[in-house]
């Protein structure tokens, strides 16, 4: 029987992002960790900051309801197809998973139909990655690293995220965790007034 792989778990977390402090999501629901809410039997509001280990342990407990939903479909899935459907279910819920995989659809048709679930539009990139995983067996997360975002006020600060290697928290054979390093912004081209005036002068010289 197929089960959710370590790569599949990290793939889902890389879609979700991680906040170790409680925050209000886009629809005003208190959330913490990798999408943990009160509906999961754990109330984030007013909760102390999580450690990374606590965050991933909560995720491992939460994910079972979504793997159970995929198992109930009774489909003969490859590992990557299984991981893709669990990710879809984690995001869209078991009800939409049943709709996606119902109506007598073949596995190929299920893969095609995944792109019907792109509301809000911000979710389109995630759906494309899930579809690629389902149809081509290619994970979007290739280095095992996920973004951890600080919370400012009640909202995540997405511009200040840092990458951490999640593999040691899921795979005992992976190297020990290391301290996350801040993401360095891409260097911006500098503007030189001197170069500007030189170029202007050359234009006038050519015009004479």
Secondary structure, 3 states (H helix, E strand, C coil): CCCCCHHHHHHHHHHHCEEEEEEECCCCCEEEECCEEHHHCCCCCCCCCCCHHHHHHHHHHHCHHHHHHHHCCCCCCCHHHHHHHHHHHHHHCHHHHHHHHCCCCCHHHHHHHHHHCCCCHHHHHHHHHHHHHHHHCCCCCCCCEEEECCEECCEECHHHCEEEECHHHCCCCCCCCCCCEECCCCCCCCCCHHHHHHHHHHHHHHHC
